[in-house]
Amino acid sequence: MNQRLLELAHKRGRLTARIQAQREALAADAWPVAATLEAADSGARGLQWLKTHPGTVGAGLALSFILRPKRVFRWLRRGYLAWRGYTTLRQRLDDLGRRARG
């Protein structure tokens, strides 16, 4: 009986080591997708907030359009351009970091 338990413990140790190696390989293979998944999660959280706060969003938009529609569109354009610049810069810095790591 003790011999059987020793064999099972040894087999379990080998399986645990194999599982750990597989986890490490999966993590190494999945890192390029992590940024995309994070962006998708962020978008999903934003949509969830919009769904749970429709009154706040609607009131803010209505107030903005009532006060000064031209100014609203100008600020929307500026915000969009700032966001695009930020994402482009972040992407380029990420690329440089990957190149530096080799």
MOFENNOR-V343059 format. One line per field, one symbol per residue. ss: DSSP state (H for helix, E for strand, L for the rest). A space follows every 10 residues. Layout:
ss=???
This chain:
ss=LHHHHHHHHH HHHHHHHHHH HHHHHHHHHH HHHHHHHHHH HHHHHHHHHH HHLHHHHHHH HHHHHHHHHH HHHHHHHHHH HHHHHHHHHH HHHHHHHHHH HL
